[in-house]
């Protein structure tokens, strides 16, 4: 799976840490790199509001692909 270069392990880990404090559900579009909110942790292939590709993944799901 090709992941946008702006999505790094540090960025995803920071989003997960912030989510625990703020009770949010972060995700990222692996096509364009945009943040997404309200995404289940194990989300795969949700539609991106920015680029309209079906490539939004939950932050926790991305940890498996980045490690």
N, C-alpha and C positions, 0 to 999 in steps of 0.2 A: 504494500500500500504506500503510495506517495503522499507525504505529509508536507504541507507548506513550510518553507524554511523558517518562518517567524514563530512557529509552534515548537517550543523547546521544552525540555524536561523541567527547567526552572520556571518557565511561564505557566505550565500546567500545574506544577506543585504549588506555586503561589496562588493560583486560582482556587485550588482545592482548599488550601489553608484559609483563604479569605471566605470561602463558602461556608466553612464550619463556624466562623465567627458571625457571619451575616445571614446565615440560613438561606443561601441561594444555591442554585444548581447550575454550575457553569458548564459550558461546552465550547467547542471550537470548530470552525469550518476548515477542513483539511485542504480545500481547494483554494480559498482566498485568504485564509488566516484570520478572519473576523471572529470576535467573541460572540458567543450565543448564551442566553440565559434561559432558565426554566427548562433545562435539558436533563433528562434522567441520567444518572451516572453511567449506565450501560448502553446509552443511546448509540445507534449506528445508522448512518444514512438519512438523517433528518434533513429537511429542506432548509437551505440557508436563506435568510431574509435579504442578504446583500447580493450574492451572486446567483441565487436560485438553483444552485446545484444541490443534489441530495448527498451532501458530504459533511453534515454536522455530526460530531461525535461527542459524547459525554467526556468530561475531563478524566474521570477514573478509567474509562475505557481506553483513552489515549495513552495512559501510563503503560498499559500492556504492549502497545505498539512502539513506544519510544524507548523501552528498556532493552 
